[in-house]
Amino acid sequence: MTEREVLLKRVQVCDFALNDTALFLDTHPEDAAALAYYKKYLEMRAAAASEFESRFGPLTKGAYDGGPRWKWVDGPWPWQMEEEK
């Protein structure tokens, strides 16, 4: 597995944990343990996404860095495998 794939997988794992925990929090909004778990994965996701984007480009269109070039079109897309460039 390439470094790019490892970082993308890290983001995906965090996204899954966040989505799953959010569903639980919808019915248990004051659960302190669930809120702490959500916060932990939110921070881990931010760090993983930041590292991925600094090394391999934006994960989403919303990751625009304010620069003079729209980098979203630079390949490969986040969901593409390295050999599909």
PyMOL Python script that loads the backbone (N, CA, C, O; Angstrom):
from pymol import cmd

cmd.read_pdbstr("""\
ATOM      1  N   MET A   1       0.841  -1.169   0.000  1.00  0.00           N
ATOM      2  CA  MET A   1       0.000   0.000   0.000  1.00  0.00           C
ATOM      3  C   MET A   1       0.896   1.246   0.000  1.00  0.00           C
ATOM      4  O   MET A   1       1.833   1.334   0.793  1.00  0.00           O
ATOM      5  N   THR A   2       0.614   2.192  -0.874  1.00  0.00           N
ATOM      6  CA  THR A   2       1.421   3.408  -0.962  1.00  0.00           C
ATOM      7  C   THR A   2       1.115   4.339   0.221  1.00  0.00           C
ATOM      8  O   THR A   2       0.109   4.177   0.912  1.00  0.00           O
ATOM      9  N   GLU A   3       2.000   5.310   0.434  1.00  0.00           N
ATOM     10  CA  GLU A   3       1.768   6.299   1.499  1.00  0.00           C
ATOM     11  C   GLU A   3       0.473   7.064   1.255  1.00  0.00           C
ATOM     12  O   GLU A   3      -0.248   7.390   2.197  1.00  0.00           O
ATOM     13  N   ARG A   4       0.184   7.344   0.007  1.00  0.00           N
ATOM     14  CA  ARG A   4      -1.043   8.048  -0.353  1.00  0.00           C
ATOM     15  C   ARG A   4      -2.269   7.230   0.056  1.00  0.00           C
ATOM     16  O   ARG A   4      -3.221   7.764   0.627  1.00  0.00           O
ATOM     17  N   GLU A   5      -2.236   5.943  -0.238  1.00  0.00           N
ATOM     18  CA  GLU A   5      -3.351   5.061   0.113  1.00  0.00           C
ATOM     19  C   GLU A   5      -3.506   4.932   1.630  1.00  0.00           C
ATOM     20  O   GLU A   5      -4.624   4.888   2.142  1.00  0.00           O
ATOM     21  N   VAL A   6      -2.382   4.871   2.341  1.00  0.00           N
ATOM     22  CA  VAL A   6      -2.424   4.775   3.804  1.00  0.00           C
ATOM     23  C   VAL A   6      -3.070   6.022   4.396  1.00  0.00           C
ATOM     24  O   VAL A   6      -3.926   5.918   5.275  1.00  0.00           O
ATOM     25  N   LEU A   7      -2.671   7.190   3.927  1.00  0.00           N
ATOM     26  CA  LEU A   7      -3.253   8.434   4.437  1.00  0.00           C
ATOM     27  C   LEU A   7      -4.732   8.548   4.093  1.00  0.00           C
ATOM     28  O   LEU A   7      -5.535   8.968   4.925  1.00  0.00           O
ATOM     29  N   LEU A   8      -5.092   8.176   2.873  1.00  0.00           N
ATOM     30  CA  LEU A   8      -6.501   8.227   2.479  1.00  0.00           C
ATOM     31  C   LEU A   8      -7.318   7.265   3.328  1.00  0.00           C
ATOM     32  O   LEU A   8      -8.427   7.602   3.743  1.00  0.00           O
ATOM     33  N   LYS A   9      -6.796   6.084   3.592  1.00  0.00           N
ATOM     34  CA  LYS A   9      -7.493   5.106   4.434  1.00  0.00           C
ATOM     35  C   LYS A   9      -7.672   5.654   5.851  1.00  0.00           C
ATOM     36  O   LYS A   9      -8.705   5.419   6.479  1.00  0.00           O
ATOM     37  N   ARG A  10      -6.680   6.378   6.354  1.00  0.00           N
ATOM     38  CA  ARG A  10      -6.782   6.983   7.687  1.00  0.00           C
ATOM     39  C   ARG A  10      -7.941   7.987   7.731  1.00  0.00           C
ATOM     40  O   ARG A  10      -8.709   8.014   8.692  1.00  0.00           O
ATOM     41  N   VAL A  11      -8.059   8.799   6.699  1.00  0.00           N
ATOM     42  CA  VAL A  11      -9.168   9.755   6.615  1.00  0.00           C
ATOM     43  C   VAL A  11     -10.501   9.010   6.554  1.00  0.00           C
ATOM     44  O   VAL A  11     -11.461   9.391   7.224  1.00  0.00           O
ATOM     45  N   GLN A  12     -10.558   7.959   5.757  1.00  0.00           N
ATOM     46  CA  GLN A  12     -11.797   7.191   5.610  1.00  0.00           C
ATOM     47  C   GLN A  12     -12.212   6.514   6.913  1.00  0.00           C
ATOM     48  O   GLN A  12     -13.398   6.477   7.239  1.00  0.00           O
ATOM     49  N   VAL A  13     -11.256   5.981   7.656  1.00  0.00           N
ATOM     50  CA  VAL A  13     -11.568   5.360   8.949  1.00  0.00           C
ATOM     51  C   VAL A  13     -12.145   6.409   9.898  1.00  0.00           C
ATOM     52  O   VAL A  13     -13.132   6.154  10.589  1.00  0.00           O
ATOM     53  N   CYS A  14     -11.531   7.574   9.928  1.00  0.00           N
ATOM     54  CA  CYS A  14     -12.045   8.649  10.786  1.00  0.00           C
ATOM     55  C   CYS A  14     -13.441   9.071  10.346  1.00  0.00           C
ATOM     56  O   CYS A  14     -14.319   9.270  11.186  1.00  0.00           O
ATOM     57  N   ASP A  15     -13.655   9.209   9.049  1.00  0.00           N
ATOM     58  CA  ASP A  15     -14.988   9.574   8.549  1.00  0.00           C
ATOM     59  C   ASP A  15     -16.038   8.556   8.969  1.00  0.00           C
ATOM     60  O   ASP A  15     -17.144   8.932   9.357  1.00  0.00           O
ATOM     61  N   PHE A  16     -15.705   7.272   8.895  1.00  0.00           N
ATOM     62  CA  PHE A  16     -16.650   6.236   9.301  1.00  0.00           C
ATOM     63  C   PHE A  16     -16.975   6.365  10.788  1.00  0.00           C
ATOM     64  O   PHE A  16     -18.141   6.332  11.180  1.00  0.00           O
ATOM     65  N   ALA A  17     -15.938   6.513  11.610  1.00  0.00           N
ATOM     66  CA  ALA A  17     -16.151   6.642  13.058  1.00  0.00           C
ATOM     67  C   ALA A  17     -16.997   7.883  13.373  1.00  0.00           C
ATOM     68  O   ALA A  17     -17.879   7.834  14.231  1.00  0.00           O
ATOM     69  N   LEU A  18     -16.730   8.980  12.688  1.00  0.00           N
ATOM     70  CA  LEU A  18     -17.496  10.207  12.917  1.00  0.00           C
ATOM     71  C   LEU A  18     -18.954  10.045  12.520  1.00  0.00           C
ATOM     72  O   LEU A  18     -19.847  10.460  13.259  1.00  0.00           O
ATOM     73  N   ASN A  19     -19.203   9.450  11.368  1.00  0.00           N
ATOM     74  CA  ASN A  19     -20.587   9.250  10.924  1.00  0.00           C
ATOM     75  C   ASN A  19     -21.341   8.307  11.853  1.00  0.00           C
ATOM     76  O   ASN A  19     -22.493   8.562  12.205  1.00  0.00           O
ATOM     77  N   ASP A  20     -20.694   7.231  12.244  1.00  0.00           N
ATOM     78  CA  ASP A  20     -21.332   6.262  13.126  1.00  0.00           C
ATOM     79  C   ASP A  20     -21.630   6.882  14.495  1.00  0.00           C
ATOM     80  O   ASP A  20     -22.711   6.682  15.049  1.00  0.00           O
ATOM     81  N   THR A  21     -20.681   7.625  15.027  1.00  0.00           N
ATOM     82  CA  THR A  21     -20.873   8.268  16.326  1.00  0.00           C
ATOM     83  C   THR A  21     -21.935   9.356  16.254  1.00  0.00           C
ATOM     84  O   THR A  21     -22.699   9.539  17.201  1.00  0.00           O
ATOM     85  N   ALA A  22     -21.991  10.074  15.146  1.00  0.00           N
ATOM     86  CA  ALA A  22     -23.015  11.107  14.984  1.00  0.00           C
ATOM     87  C   ALA A  22     -24.414  10.502  15.025  1.00  0.00           C
ATOM     88  O   ALA A  22     -25.332  11.099  15.586  1.00  0.00           O
ATOM     89  N   LEU A  23     -24.579   9.331  14.438  1.00  0.00           N
ATOM     90  CA  LEU A  23     -25.881   8.651  14.496  1.00  0.00           C
ATOM     91  C   LEU A  23     -26.249   8.333  15.944  1.00  0.00           C
ATOM     92  O   LEU A  23     -27.398   8.518  16.346  1.00  0.00           O
ATOM     93  N   PHE A  24     -25.285   7.856  16.726  1.00  0.00           N
ATOM     94  CA  PHE A  24     -25.531   7.575  18.138  1.00  0.00           C
ATOM     95  C   PHE A  24     -25.868   8.859  18.890  1.00  0.00           C
ATOM     96  O   PHE A  24     -26.797   8.886  19.698  1.00  0.00           O
ATOM     97  N   LEU A  25     -25.109   9.924  18.621  1.00  0.00           N
ATOM     98  CA  LEU A  25     -25.340  11.194  19.309  1.00  0.00           C
ATOM     99  C   LEU A  25     -26.694  11.812  18.963  1.00  0.00           C
ATOM    100  O   LEU A  25     -27.233  12.599  19.740  1.00  0.00           O
ATOM    101  N   ASP A  26     -27.242  11.462  17.811  1.00  0.00           N
ATOM    102  CA  ASP A  26     -28.582  11.951  17.460  1.00  0.00           C
ATOM    103  C   ASP A  26     -29.625  11.493  18.471  1.00  0.00           C
ATOM    104  O   ASP A  26     -30.625  12.177  18.686  1.00  0.00           O
ATOM    105  N   THR A  27     -29.398  10.348  19.085  1.00  0.00           N
ATOM    106  CA  THR A  27     -30.357   9.826  20.068  1.00  0.00           C
ATOM    107  C   THR A  27     -29.835   9.905  21.506  1.00  0.00           C
ATOM    108  O   THR A  27     -30.579   9.656  22.455  1.00  0.00           O
ATOM    109  N   HIS A  28     -28.558  10.253  21.661  1.00  0.00           N
ATOM    110  CA  HIS A  28     -27.941  10.366  22.987  1.00  0.00           C
ATOM    111  C   HIS A  28     -27.078  11.634  23.032  1.00  0.00           C
ATOM    112  O   HIS A  28     -25.865  11.540  23.220  1.00  0.00           O
ATOM    113  N   PRO A  29     -27.675  12.800  22.864  1.00  0.00           N
ATOM    114  CA  PRO A  29     -26.902  14.031  22.676  1.00  0.00           C
ATOM    115  C   PRO A  29     -26.061  14.482  23.867  1.00  0.00           C
ATOM    116  O   PRO A  29     -25.202  15.351  23.714  1.00  0.00           O
ATOM    117  N   GLU A  30     -26.284  13.921  25.029  1.00  0.00           N
ATOM    118  CA  GLU A  30     -25.512  14.345  26.204  1.00  0.00           C
ATOM    119  C   GLU A  30     -24.546  13.272  26.690  1.00  0.00           C
ATOM    120  O   GLU A  30     -23.995  13.399  27.784  1.00  0.00           O
ATOM    121  N   ASP A  31     -24.329  12.233  25.914  1.00  0.00           N
ATOM    122  CA  ASP A  31     -23.434  11.158  26.306  1.00  0.00           C
ATOM    123  C   ASP A  31     -21.988  11.665  26.251  1.00  0.00           C
ATOM    124  O   ASP A  31     -21.437  11.881  25.172  1.00  0.00           O
ATOM    125  N   ALA A  32     -21.391  11.849  27.417  1.00  0.00           N
ATOM    126  CA  ALA A  32     -20.045  12.436  27.511  1.00  0.00           C
ATOM    127  C   ALA A  32     -18.987  11.574  26.829  1.00  0.00           C
ATOM    128  O   ALA A  32     -18.084  12.096  26.176  1.00  0.00           O
ATOM    129  N   ALA A  33     -19.099  10.270  26.979  1.00  0.00           N
ATOM    130  CA  ALA A  33     -18.107   9.382  26.352  1.00  0.00           C
ATOM    131  C   ALA A  33     -18.197   9.461  24.834  1.00  0.00           C
ATOM    132  O   ALA A  33     -17.174   9.501  24.150  1.00  0.00           O
ATOM    133  N   ALA A  34     -19.406   9.483  24.312  1.00  0.00           N
ATOM    134  CA  ALA A  34     -19.587   9.571  22.857  1.00  0.00           C
ATOM    135  C   ALA A  34     -19.092  10.915  22.336  1.00  0.00           C
ATOM    136  O   ALA A  34     -18.488  10.981  21.265  1.00  0.00           O
ATOM    137  N   LEU A  35     -19.343  11.978  23.081  1.00  0.00           N
ATOM    138  CA  LEU A  35     -18.860  13.300  22.669  1.00  0.00           C
ATOM    139  C   LEU A  35     -17.335  13.349  22.662  1.00  0.00           C
ATOM    140  O   LEU A  35     -16.739  13.932  21.756  1.00  0.00           O
ATOM    141  N   ALA A  36     -16.700  12.742  23.664  1.00  0.00           N
ATOM    142  CA  ALA A  36     -15.236  12.697  23.714  1.00  0.00           C
ATOM    143  C   ALA A  36     -14.680  11.871  22.557  1.00  0.00           C
ATOM    144  O   ALA A  36     -13.681  12.244  21.942  1.00  0.00           O
ATOM    145  N   TYR A  37     -15.331  10.753  22.266  1.00  0.00           N
ATOM    146  CA  TYR A  37     -14.934   9.887  21.153  1.00  0.00           C
ATOM    147  C   TYR A  37     -15.045  10.646  19.838  1.00  0.00           C
ATOM    148  O   TYR A  37     -14.144  10.576  19.002  1.00  0.00           O
ATOM    149  N   TYR A  38     -16.147  11.371  19.650  1.00  0.00           N
ATOM    150  CA  TYR A  38     -16.355  12.157  18.440  1.00  0.00           C
ATOM    151  C   TYR A  38     -15.263  13.218  18.296  1.00  0.00           C
ATOM    152  O   TYR A  38     -14.689  13.389  17.220  1.00  0.00           O
ATOM    153  N   LYS A  39     -14.984  13.922  19.386  1.00  0.00           N
ATOM    154  CA  LYS A  39     -13.956  14.972  19.356  1.00  0.00           C
ATOM    155  C   LYS A  39     -12.596  14.382  18.991  1.00  0.00           C
ATOM    156  O   LYS A  39     -11.857  14.957  18.192  1.00  0.00           O
ATOM    157  N   LYS A  40     -12.268  13.223  19.586  1.00  0.00           N
ATOM    158  CA  LYS A  40     -10.991  12.573  19.296  1.00  0.00           C
ATOM    159  C   LYS A  40     -10.860  12.267  17.804  1.00  0.00           C
ATOM    160  O   LYS A  40      -9.830  12.558  17.196  1.00  0.00           O
ATOM    161  N   TYR A  41     -11.906  11.679  17.217  1.00  0.00           N
ATOM    162  CA  TYR A  41     -11.839  11.328  15.797  1.00  0.00           C
ATOM    163  C   TYR A  41     -11.925  12.552  14.893  1.00  0.00           C
ATOM    164  O   TYR A  41     -11.395  12.541  13.782  1.00  0.00           O
ATOM    165  N   LEU A  42     -12.581  13.597  15.357  1.00  0.00           N
ATOM    166  CA  LEU A  42     -12.624  14.842  14.591  1.00  0.00           C
ATOM    167  C   LEU A  42     -11.215  15.434  14.489  1.00  0.00           C
ATOM    168  O   LEU A  42     -10.806  15.903  13.426  1.00  0.00           O
ATOM    169  N   GLU A  43     -10.485  15.408  15.592  1.00  0.00           N
ATOM    170  CA  GLU A  43      -9.106  15.912  15.593  1.00  0.00           C
ATOM    171  C   GLU A  43      -8.191  15.016  14.749  1.00  0.00           C
ATOM    172  O   GLU A  43      -7.343  15.509  14.006  1.00  0.00           O
ATOM    173  N   MET A  44      -8.372  13.702  14.871  1.00  0.00           N
ATOM    174  CA  MET A  44      -7.563  12.775  14.075  1.00  0.00           C
ATOM    175  C   MET A  44      -7.840  12.952  12.588  1.00  0.00           C
ATOM    176  O   MET A  44      -6.919  12.881  11.774  1.00  0.00           O
ATOM    177  N   ARG A  45      -9.108  13.184  12.224  1.00  0.00           N
ATOM    178  CA  ARG A  45      -9.465  13.376  10.822  1.00  0.00           C
ATOM    179  C   ARG A  45      -8.849  14.658  10.273  1.00  0.00           C
ATOM    180  O   ARG A  45      -8.345  14.689   9.150  1.00  0.00           O
ATOM    181  N   ALA A  46      -8.899  15.722  11.086  1.00  0.00           N
ATOM    182  CA  ALA A  46      -8.316  16.997  10.653  1.00  0.00           C
ATOM    183  C   ALA A  46      -6.815  16.850  10.398  1.00  0.00           C
ATOM    184  O   ALA A  46      -6.297  17.379   9.414  1.00  0.00           O
ATOM    185  N   ALA A  47      -6.124  16.137  11.276  1.00  0.00           N
ATOM    186  CA  ALA A  47      -4.686  15.938  11.105  1.00  0.00           C
ATOM    187  C   ALA A  47      -4.393  15.078   9.871  1.00  0.00           C
ATOM    188  O   ALA A  47      -3.488  15.385   9.095  1.00  0.00           O
ATOM    189  N   ALA A  48      -5.159  14.006   9.698  1.00  0.00           N
ATOM    190  CA  ALA A  48      -4.940  13.123   8.543  1.00  0.00           C
ATOM    191  C   ALA A  48      -5.252  13.844   7.234  1.00  0.00           C
ATOM    192  O   ALA A  48      -4.511  13.713   6.259  1.00  0.00           O
ATOM    193  N   ALA A  49      -6.347  14.604   7.212  1.00  0.00           N
ATOM    194  CA  ALA A  49      -6.716  15.338   6.000  1.00  0.00           C
ATOM    195  C   ALA A  49      -5.671  16.407   5.678  1.00  0.00           C
ATOM    196  O   ALA A  49      -5.310  16.598   4.517  1.00  0.00           O
ATOM    197  N   SER A  50      -5.196  17.088   6.693  1.00  0.00           N
ATOM    198  CA  SER A  50      -4.181  18.119   6.487  1.00  0.00           C
ATOM    199  C   SER A  50      -2.899  17.521   5.913  1.00  0.00           C
ATOM    200  O   SER A  50      -2.307  18.077   4.988  1.00  0.00           O
ATOM    201  N   GLU A  51      -2.479  16.390   6.464  1.00  0.00           N
ATOM    202  CA  GLU A  51      -1.273  15.741   5.949  1.00  0.00           C
ATOM    203  C   GLU A  51      -1.484  15.260   4.509  1.00  0.00           C
ATOM    204  O   GLU A  51      -0.614  15.446   3.658  1.00  0.00           O
ATOM    205  N   PHE A  52      -2.640  14.640   4.239  1.00  0.00           N
ATOM    206  CA  PHE A  52      -2.923  14.171   2.883  1.00  0.00           C
ATOM    207  C   PHE A  52      -2.887  15.339   1.912  1.00  0.00           C
ATOM    208  O   PHE A  52      -2.238  15.258   0.869  1.00  0.00           O
ATOM    209  N   GLU A  53      -3.575  16.423   2.243  1.00  0.00           N
ATOM    210  CA  GLU A  53      -3.678  17.566   1.332  1.00  0.00           C
ATOM    211  C   GLU A  53      -2.343  18.265   1.126  1.00  0.00           C
ATOM    212  O   GLU A  53      -2.073  18.766   0.034  1.00  0.00           O
ATOM    213  N   SER A  54      -1.508  18.308   2.150  1.00  0.00           N
ATOM    214  CA  SER A  54      -0.200  18.948   1.981  1.00  0.00           C
ATOM    215  C   SER A  54       0.716  18.125   1.083  1.00  0.00           C
ATOM    216  O   SER A  54       1.592  18.668   0.410  1.00  0.00           O
ATOM    217  N   ARG A  55       0.505  16.810   1.078  1.00  0.00           N
ATOM    218  CA  ARG A  55       1.370  15.944   0.282  1.00  0.00           C
ATOM    219  C   ARG A  55       0.797  15.567  -1.081  1.00  0.00           C
ATOM    220  O   ARG A  55       1.541  15.397  -2.047  1.00  0.00           O
ATOM    221  N   PHE A  56      -0.541  15.435  -1.156  1.00  0.00           N
ATOM    222  CA  PHE A  56      -1.127  14.873  -2.372  1.00  0.00           C
ATOM    223  C   PHE A  56      -2.224  15.717  -3.004  1.00  0.00           C
ATOM    224  O   PHE A  56      -2.785  15.315  -4.024  1.00  0.00           O
ATOM    225  N   GLY A  57      -2.546  16.863  -2.437  1.00  0.00           N
ATOM    226  CA  GLY A  57      -3.579  17.714  -3.009  1.00  0.00           C
ATOM    227  C   GLY A  57      -4.897  17.599  -2.259  1.00  0.00           C
ATOM    228  O   GLY A  57      -5.017  16.824  -1.310  1.00  0.00           O
ATOM    229  N   PRO A  58      -5.880  18.375  -2.691  1.00  0.00           N
ATOM    230  CA  PRO A  58      -7.143  18.460  -1.950  1.00  0.00           C
ATOM    231  C   PRO A  58      -7.949  17.160  -1.946  1.00  0.00           C
ATOM    232  O   PRO A  58      -7.964  16.407  -2.920  1.00  0.00           O
ATOM    233  N   LEU A  59      -8.615  16.925  -0.817  1.00  0.00           N
ATOM    234  CA  LEU A  59      -9.530  15.784  -0.689  1.00  0.00           C
ATOM    235  C   LEU A  59     -10.913  16.137  -1.225  1.00  0.00           C
ATOM    236  O   LEU A  59     -11.624  15.279  -1.747  1.00  0.00           O
ATOM    237  N   THR A  60     -11.281  17.389  -1.092  1.00  0.00           N
ATOM    238  CA  THR A  60     -12.584  17.869  -1.556  1.00  0.00           C
ATOM    239  C   THR A  60     -12.407  19.223  -2.227  1.00  0.00           C
ATOM    240  O   THR A  60     -11.370  19.873  -2.092  1.00  0.00           O
ATOM    241  N   LYS A  61     -13.430  19.630  -2.944  1.00  0.00           N
ATOM    242  CA  LYS A  61     -13.374  20.952  -3.580  1.00  0.00           C
ATOM    243  C   LYS A  61     -13.308  22.064  -2.532  1.00  0.00           C
ATOM    244  O   LYS A  61     -12.771  23.141  -2.791  1.00  0.00           O
ATOM    245  N   GLY A  62     -13.850  21.793  -1.366  1.00  0.00           N
ATOM    246  CA  GLY A  62     -13.847  22.775  -0.283  1.00  0.00           C
ATOM    247  C   GLY A  62     -12.479  23.013   0.326  1.00  0.00           C
ATOM    248  O   GLY A  62     -12.332  23.885   1.183  1.00  0.00           O
ATOM    249  N   ALA A  63     -11.479  22.261  -0.095  1.00  0.00           N
ATOM    250  CA  ALA A  63     -10.128  22.410   0.443  1.00  0.00           C
ATOM    251  C   ALA A  63      -9.318  23.444  -0.343  1.00  0.00           C
ATOM    252  O   ALA A  63      -8.089  23.450  -0.271  1.00  0.00           O
ATOM    253  N   TYR A  64      -9.984  24.301  -1.076  1.00  0.00           N
ATOM    254  CA  TYR A  64      -9.298  25.357  -1.841  1.00  0.00           C
ATOM    255  C   TYR A  64      -8.411  26.168  -0.905  1.00  0.00           C
ATOM    256  O   TYR A  64      -8.851  26.614   0.155  1.00  0.00           O
ATOM    257  N   ASP A  65      -7.167  26.351  -1.304  1.00  0.00           N
ATOM    258  CA  ASP A  65      -6.189  27.020  -0.440  1.00  0.00           C
ATOM    259  C   ASP A  65      -6.049  28.519  -0.695  1.00  0.00           C
ATOM    260  O   ASP A  65      -5.186  29.165  -0.100  1.00  0.00           O
ATOM    261  N   GLY A  66      -6.872  29.073  -1.560  1.00  0.00           N
ATOM    262  CA  GLY A  66      -6.822  30.507  -1.826  1.00  0.00           C
ATOM    263  C   GLY A  66      -5.784  30.906  -2.858  1.00  0.00           C
ATOM    264  O   GLY A  66      -5.644  32.090  -3.165  1.00  0.00           O
ATOM    265  N   GLY A  67      -5.059  29.944  -3.395  1.00  0.00           N
ATOM    266  CA  GLY A  67      -3.997  30.223  -4.355  1.00  0.00           C
ATOM    267  C   GLY A  67      -4.523  30.562  -5.743  1.00  0.00           C
ATOM    268  O   GLY A  67      -5.732  30.563  -5.975  1.00  0.00           O
ATOM    269  N   PRO A  68      -3.609  30.850  -6.660  1.00  0.00           N
ATOM    270  CA  PRO A  68      -3.982  31.276  -8.006  1.00  0.00           C
ATOM    271  C   PRO A  68      -4.406  30.129  -8.926  1.00  0.00           C
ATOM    272  O   PRO A  68      -4.817  30.374 -10.060  1.00  0.00           O
ATOM    273  N   ARG A  69      -4.313  28.885  -8.458  1.00  0.00           N
ATOM    274  CA  ARG A  69      -4.660  27.733  -9.300  1.00  0.00           C
ATOM    275  C   ARG A  69      -5.675  26.850  -8.593  1.00  0.00           C
ATOM    276  O   ARG A  69      -5.579  26.619  -7.388  1.00  0.00           O
ATOM    277  N   TRP A  70      -6.651  26.357  -9.354  1.00  0.00           N
ATOM    278  CA  TRP A  70      -7.668  25.424  -8.872  1.00  0.00           C
ATOM    279  C   TRP A  70      -7.053  24.024  -8.909  1.00  0.00           C
ATOM    280  O   TRP A  70      -7.089  23.368  -9.950  1.00  0.00           O
ATOM    281  N   LYS A  71      -6.496  23.559  -7.801  1.00  0.00           N
ATOM    282  CA  LYS A  71      -5.731  22.312  -7.744  1.00  0.00           C
ATOM    283  C   LYS A  71      -6.601  21.060  -7.752  1.00  0.00           C
ATOM    284  O   LYS A  71      -6.090  19.951  -7.912  1.00  0.00           O
ATOM    285  N   TRP A  72      -7.908  21.227  -7.580  1.00  0.00           N
ATOM    286  CA  TRP A  72      -8.809  20.072  -7.553  1.00  0.00           C
ATOM    287  C   TRP A  72      -8.696  19.248  -8.834  1.00  0.00           C
ATOM    288  O   TRP A  72      -8.884  18.032  -8.798  1.00  0.00           O
ATOM    289  N   VAL A  73      -8.396  19.880  -9.953  1.00  0.00           N
ATOM    290  CA  VAL A  73      -8.329  19.171 -11.232  1.00  0.00           C
ATOM    291  C   VAL A  73      -7.020  18.410 -11.427  1.00  0.00           C
ATOM    292  O   VAL A  73      -6.910  17.600 -12.348  1.00  0.00           O
ATOM    293  N   ASP A  74      -6.036  18.658 -10.578  1.00  0.00           N
ATOM    294  CA  ASP A  74      -4.769  17.943 -10.672  1.00  0.00           C
ATOM    295  C   ASP A  74      -4.974  16.531 -10.144  1.00  0.00           C
ATOM    296  O   ASP A  74      -5.471  16.350  -9.032  1.00  0.00           O
ATOM    297  N   GLY A  75      -4.601  15.545 -10.921  1.00  0.00           N
ATOM    298  CA  GLY A  75      -4.851  14.156 -10.547  1.00  0.00           C
ATOM    299  C   GLY A  75      -3.796  13.588  -9.636  1.00  0.00           C
ATOM    300  O   GLY A  75      -2.780  14.230  -9.369  1.00  0.00           O
ATOM    301  N   PRO A  76      -4.029  12.409  -9.167  1.00  0.00           N
ATOM    302  CA  PRO A  76      -5.266  11.651  -9.330  1.00  0.00           C
ATOM    303  C   PRO A  76      -6.337  12.142  -8.357  1.00  0.00           C
ATOM    304  O   PRO A  76      -6.027  12.801  -7.365  1.00  0.00           O
ATOM    305  N   TRP A  77      -7.587  11.820  -8.643  1.00  0.00           N
ATOM    306  CA  TRP A  77      -8.676  12.158  -7.735  1.00  0.00           C
ATOM    307  C   TRP A  77      -8.468  11.366  -6.450  1.00  0.00           C
ATOM    308  O   TRP A  77      -7.849  10.302  -6.488  1.00  0.00           O
ATOM    309  N   PRO A  78      -8.963  11.849  -5.314  1.00  0.00           N
ATOM    310  CA  PRO A  78      -8.733  11.133  -4.049  1.00  0.00           C
ATOM    311  C   PRO A  78      -9.185   9.675  -4.072  1.00  0.00           C
ATOM    312  O   PRO A  78      -8.592   8.845  -3.384  1.00  0.00           O
ATOM    313  N   TRP A  79     -10.206   9.347  -4.835  1.00  0.00           N
ATOM    314  CA  TRP A  79     -10.727   7.977  -4.841  1.00  0.00           C
ATOM    315  C   TRP A  79     -10.053   7.082  -5.875  1.00  0.00           C
ATOM    316  O   TRP A  79     -10.327   5.883  -5.921  1.00  0.00           O
ATOM    317  N   GLN A  80      -9.178   7.642  -6.702  1.00  0.00           N
ATOM    318  CA  GLN A  80      -8.484   6.842  -7.704  1.00  0.00           C
ATOM    319  C   GLN A  80      -7.267   6.163  -7.110  1.00  0.00           C
ATOM    320  O   GLN A  80      -6.623   6.686  -6.200  1.00  0.00           O
ATOM    321  N   MET A  81      -6.969   5.010  -7.631  1.00  0.00           N
ATOM    322  CA  MET A  81      -5.751   4.316  -7.234  1.00  0.00           C
ATOM    323  C   MET A  81      -4.572   4.988  -7.921  1.00  0.00           C
ATOM    324  O   MET A  81      -4.749   5.646  -8.947  1.00  0.00           O
ATOM    325  N   GLU A  82      -3.408   4.837  -7.387  1.00  0.00           N
ATOM    326  CA  GLU A  82      -2.209   5.483  -7.919  1.00  0.00           C
ATOM    327  C   GLU A  82      -1.985   5.175  -9.398  1.00  0.00           C
ATOM    328  O   GLU A  82      -1.608   6.062 -10.163  1.00  0.00           O
ATOM    329  N   GLU A  83      -2.214   3.922  -9.809  1.00  0.00           N
ATOM    330  CA  GLU A  83      -1.956   3.533 -11.201  1.00  0.00           C
ATOM    331  C   GLU A  83      -2.979   4.070 -12.188  1.00  0.00           C
ATOM    332  O   GLU A  83      -2.780   3.939 -13.396  1.00  0.00           O
ATOM    333  N   GLU A  84      -4.075   4.673 -11.715  1.00  0.00           N
ATOM    334  CA  GLU A  84      -5.132   5.200 -12.602  1.00  0.00           C
ATOM    335  C   GLU A  84      -4.874   6.625 -13.042  1.00  0.00           C
ATOM    336  O   GLU A  84      -5.690   7.186 -13.774  1.00  0.00           O
ATOM    337  N   LYS A  85      -3.781   7.232 -12.631  1.00  0.00           N
ATOM    338  CA  LYS A  85      -3.479   8.620 -12.976  1.00  0.00           C
ATOM    339  C   LYS A  85      -3.724   8.830 -14.416  1.00  0.00           C
ATOM    340  O   LYS A  85      -3.531   9.936 -14.921  1.00  0.00           O
TER     341      LYS A  85
END
""", "prot")
cmd.dss("prot")
cmd.show_as("cartoon", "prot")
cmd.util.cbc("prot")
cmd.orient("prot")
